[in-house]
Amino acid sequence: MGLYIAGGILLLLILLMRLSVAADVRYADELSLSVGICGYRYPLLPAKEEEKPEAPPKKAAHAAKKGGKRRKKPEPPPEKPEKGDLKGTVETVWALLKAALPPIGELLCKVRLVRLDAVVTVGGADDAAEAAIAYGRLCALFYGGYAALQNMIRVKAKRVELNCDFLAPATTQDISFTLKLRVGSILWAALRIAFRFLAHTIRKERPQENA
């Protein structure tokens, strides 16, 4: 019985590690971003506008003015912050960066870009020659960047198009994609960062103990 329970727990952990954190990105008229997991998405951009608080009634405002005329007790001077060990703080931050950069670099290589749908139409030029020149420059940048991206991470594209419309009043773009990263990869990178930082801390304290 215990073997079945242990096997079920192990299977559940494997399934959890294989889940992916996803970020949906789209740029058309404005940038939109939502993140989530297992199909659930929480929108981050565009940010929701906060509702402005209603103005207080006149009576309350008048009472507040009267109360403001009363003398207030002088507030005690703020305490001066204690001076910390600047050298120790810098060394700690530097050690954390050294511990984090290699795992983070490897983690970024494991990002998957899926459902890429990019359509850009060049326009807005005064004459056909200017539009053609702008189209040629954008072709080099667009397809060169796309090729470089494919060499860095896994990319699955639905559509990648760059067009030129001599009559269009302006250049338009509609780009959308989803970035995915497995939970197991994130946890493994976090463990590596913690282990590397801990190992650096132990090596640093050993000479002091021997002295």
N, C-alpha and C positions, 0 to 999 in steps of 0.2 A: 504493500500500500504506500509506504514511504517513498519507494522508487517511482511510483506513478506521480506522486505529488511533486517530487523533485524534478521529474521530467516535464511536468506541466509548467512549473515555475520557470525552468530553463527555456522552454519553448516560448513562453510569454515574453521573457526578456529579449530573446532573439527577435521576435516580432516587433517589440518596442524599439530596439536598436535600428531596425530597418525602416522605420517610419522616417519621413522627410519633412523638414521644416521648409515651407515654401513662401516665396515673395512674388506677388503679381505686380508687374510694372507696366504702365502704359503712358506714352507721351504722344498727344495729339495737339489740342489747343492748350492743355495744361498737363502737368505731371500728376499721375495718380499712383499710389502705392498701398498695397494691403499685404499683410503677413498672416500666417496661420499654419495649421497642421490638420491633417485628416479632413480636408475639404472645408474646414472652418477658416474664415478670413476676417481679420480685423483691419478696417481702413485707417491708414496713418496720414495719407495725403490724398486730396487737399484737406487741410485741417478744418474742423468744424468751427464756425463762428460762434463765439460765446455770447449768450444773451446779455444785453446791458441791463443792469439793475434799475428798477423804476425809481424815479426821483422821490424823495420823501415829501410828505404833505407840508404845506406852509406852516402849520402849527408846530409840527415837530422841528422844522428848521428854525423857527423863531425861538423855541425852547432851547435848542442847541446853542443858539447865539448867546442867550442869557447865561447859560451854564458856562460858556466859554469865557465870560467876563470874570468869573471867580479866579482867584489866585490859586495857582497850582503849586504844590510843594516841589522844591527843586529836586530834580532827579540826581541820584548819586553819579559821579563820574564813572564812565565805563572802565572796567578793569583792563589793564594793558595785557595783551596776549603774551604768554611766556615764549621766550625765544627757544626754538627747537634746534636740534642738531642738523644743520643744513647739509653738512657733508654726509652724515648717515642717511638722510632722506634721499639725496642724489644717488648714493651708492645703491640704496634699495630699489629705486626706480630703474636704474640702469641694469641691475641684476634681473629685475622682473622683465624688462624689455628683451634682454639676452635670452631669457628662458622662454619668452612667448613668441618671438619672431619666427624661429624655424618651424614649430608646430603650426602656427597660423599660416605661414607660407604654403605648407603641405596641405592644410585644410582648404585653402582657396583653390588649389588645383583639383580638389574633389567636388567643387561646385558644378552642378549641371544646369545648363540653360536649355529649356525646352519651350515648345510652342512659340518659337520666334516668328513673328509676322511683321515685316518691315516694308512699308511702301512709302517712297519719297518721290515727289514730283517737283522738278526744278522749273521755276517760272519767275515772273516779276522782272524780267530784263526789258530794256527799252527796245532792243533790236535782236534779231536772230543770232548775230555773231556773239553778242555778249552772253546770251543764253547758252550757246554752244560751249563757250569757254568755261562758264560756271558749271555746266554739266560735266565737262571733262575733268575739272578739278575735283568736283564732288565724287565722281566715279573712282578716282584714285584713292581718295580718303575713305569712301564708303566700303568698297570691296577690299581694299588693303586692310582696313580695320577688321572687317569680317573674317578675312583669312587669318589674321593674327589671333583673333578671338578663338577660332577653331583649333589653333595650335596650343592654346593655353588651357582650355576647358572643353568638356563635352557639350556639343551644340546640336540640337535637333530643330531644324527650321521648317516651318510650313510654307513661308513665302518670303523671299527677299528680292525686292524690285526697286530699281532706280530709273525713273522716267523723266522725260523732258517735254514740257508743254509750252510752246512759244506764246500761246494766247492766255495762259494763266496769269492772274494779277500778282501772285506771290508764290513762293515755294511752300509747299505743304508736306507734312509728314504725319504718318500714323504708325507708330512703333509700339509693339506690345510683346512681352515675353514673361516667362516664369523662371525664377531661380530656385533650385532645390538643393538641399544638403541634408544628408542622413543624420539622425539623432546620434547614432553610434559614433560617427566621425567627430561630431562636436564634443561628445563626452570623452573620447579618446584624446583629442587635442587638449582638453581641459586637464585631464590627468597627467599628460606629458608636461604641460606647463607647470603644474603643481610639483611634480617630481623633480624637474630640472631646477626650479627655484629652491626647493628644499635641499637638494644636493649642494647647490651653491652656498646656501646658508651654513650647512654643516662644514663644508671645506673652509669657509671663512672663520668659523669659531674654533676650529682645531688648533691653529697656531697660537691663539690667545690662551687656550687651556694648557698647551705645552710650555708656554712662557711662564 
